[in-house]
Amino acid sequence: MLGVIIKRIESLSSRRTATLLVCVARAALGSPRSYRSGGGGATSYTCSLADLIDRGVAVSILDFEIPTSEAVRRFEDYQRKSCMYLHARNLLGRPPGTRDRAPGSTIPGSSAGAPGVDACGANPSSSNTSTLTAAYLPYWCFEATFNSETYGKLGFKDSRTGEMVWKDKADPLPLSTGAVAPFGDPAMQVYASYKYVRDVGSGAAGPGLPLRCRVMTQAEAKAGHVGGVALHPADMRQGVAWQLAVRALTHKQLQAAEEALRQTTGATDLRDVRVALQVLTRRCSLVFLPAYIAVYQYGSRYKQGTSGVIVPQVFTAVVGGTKDGQVVATEHLCPTKASLSAGGLVGGLGLLAGEATWATPLLGLETLLPQLGSVEALTLAVLAASGAGLWAHQRPQKLRAHHAAKQVRADFEFYKKYDIHETYGSGAAAAATDAQHVDGGMSNEEYMLWLWADADWRRWEQDEPWNWDETERRSWAEELWRKQATRRLQRQRYVERMAAEAQRRAAEEEAEARRERLYGGGARTTSYSSHWPQDHGVGGAEGGGSMEGSGRRWRRSDFLGYYRVLGLQDAEAVSTDDIKQAFKVQALLLHPDKHVGANVDVQRDALVKFQKLQIAYDTLKDAEKRSLYDRGQLVQ
């Protein structure tokens, strides 16, 4: 198969098509030493450190610079400052009298030569509720030189009418020429494992850390540990890590592009800002950075998939093992502290307003606090304490619901932005645009491919991180990597198909026009001017309407599932009254108030579904918007 592809590449005169075929070949093939077969016929990456060193990959390591006691202190300081001293204490449960060891000798904080003992001196398999373990986390670090330029729409406010006038920036604005993204840039340091959620896994990275590393010896690589501290395996492909690094670098360039466009053009507002990134050279190395991984329990939750089973809530945090290391952890408010603080503050102010009448005007509280007695002040204090305690207790669930809602909104914004650039017949227009960008730049097609890739990796990183599963995320990343390698070729085929379709339709329209001139308007039998939704050339299920049956009956599009959310996916004709009635029925079932007292997972799912229901109703209740949506167009 490889020989056939190579012959095909050699026979092509088009360099772009040859490049696409090379990408597909690289995605489909792999070295027997670097890939192994997984479940369901999929392949997953595996390669030992010794093999990487033999193949010439630079592998280095940075030794621990802080002991266990300093890591615990940093964790406690982080909780104290982030929670404004209302934090829960002793989350790590470090036993008193634990001695510190010199970093790099053995696992810091454990007794020398005691395998299986964690950094707090407690066996992880015992009944203790927290562990603090030293580990070396793997990172693919890249150094790249690149050119970048930016495009966008510039908004200028009309001084007379006050309206915003939008203009396309015809010529690209150069951002960087021969710029270097070094190893020390945190954006170029990608956590090379799937064991921990991405925020936690990236906690050991930091500015300049790879430049302070020493070369790992062959003996250390074969042993799998350094000074008694385990080396976590680097089970992420270098190709996957490069995709994530390019995405992070592009987002940094987007931030710089907005500032550069405003300063250069004097625009009042910006829209549709995009960056064309051209990588000139690239170097890569594997770096192991020190970190303390804390696994602890705080609070409880309902076990997913069960009926009323309560289990402890487990959290994972990371503390960088260097002198300037960061802390990545969930903030934990103590409900007791929140209750006492709120009750004491409100009660004290109430008593102050009732007893010391001179102090109220002095503090500017005369409009806020009326003349209160001790009973009223005590009542307010109890109410405030109860409300603050309940808020602190439910804050983790609220944060999760907010995160889920943020992802729903990000998906909606992605589809809205994508639909602006993808209209019927854009294949021919995009082909012409691509011809103008042969020597560089970002065409409409390139921008849409970037939008899809960015949305894919965002979902992979941010979709329910509290339910992170190592095996599932690894398979997901491998699938995305292969899909994005072939999507460009699929997209090119789609563009060619749309261009051919546009030519066919133009020819048929011309033939119909000639027939009308010869035989009159009654000779026209078929209309070719209808707008039929398309699948956007991205693979998968069709996202638009279709013509089916001998009578070519049109079937409306439901590419975002709005009719399905309302329960109207099987209805042939839908009116505004039908949509309102369906919304009332579904809102009664999915409203968050209906699920008060249910477990956390049920409440979260109901909230996400209710938000989707609101978006669907806002779109379909308007007849004009509904008509556009039925034709496969995303509306504002």
Salt bridges, closest charged atoms under 4 A:
ASP63 OD2 - ARG214 NE 3.18
GLU65 OE2 - ARG212 NH2 2.78
GLU70 OE2 - ARG73 NH2 2.52
GLU70 OE2 - ARG74 NE 3.22
ASP77 OD2 - ARG73 NH1 2.51
ASP77 OD1 - ARG80 NH1 2.46
ASP100 OD1 - ARG94 NH2 3.29
GLU143 OE1 - ARG283 NH2 2.62
ASP185 OD2 - LYS252 NZ 2.96
GLU220 OE2 - ARG214 NH2 3.10
ASP235 OD2 - ARG474 NH2 2.59
ASP269 OD1 - ARG262 NH2 3.99
ASP272 OD2 - ARG274 NH2 3.34
ASP272 OD2 - HIS421 NE2 3.24
ASP324 OD2 - ARG212 NH1 3.76
GLU331 OE1 - ARG395 NH2 3.42
ASP411 OD1 - ARG458 NH2 2.57
ASP411 OD1 - ARG459 NE 2.97
GLU413 OE1 - LYS416 NZ 3.14
GLU422 OE2 - ARG491 NH2 2.49
GLU422 OE2 - HIS536 ND1 3.78
GLU445 OE1 - ARG491 NE 2.51
GLU446 OE2 - ARG488 NH1 2.65
ASP454 OD1 - ARG247 NE 2.74
ASP454 OD1 - HIS251 NE2 2.73
ASP456 OD1 - ARG459 NH1 3.34
ASP456 OD2 - ARG487 NH1 3.05
GLU461 OE1 - ARG247 NH1 3.29
GLU464 OE2 - ARG604 NH2 3.88
GLU470 OE2 - ARG474 NH2 3.22
GLU478 OE1 - ARG237 NE 2.51
GLU478 OE1 - ARG482 NH1 3.47
GLU501 OE2 - ARG504 NH2 2.38
GLU508 OE2 - ARG504 NH1 2.50
GLU509 OE1 - ARG524 NH2 3.81
GLU510 OE2 - ARG514 NH1 3.47
GLU512 OE2 - ARG515 NH1 2.84
GLU516 OE2 - ARG524 NE 2.63
ASP535 OD1 - ARG497 NH2 3.78
GLU548 OE2 - ARG553 NH2 3.14
GLU548 OE1 - ARG555 NH1 3.41
ASP593 OD2 - HIS591 ND1 3.53
ASP601 OD1 - ARG604 NH1 3.04
ASP605 OD1 - ARG604 NH2 3.86
ASP618 OD1 - LYS621 NZ 3.95
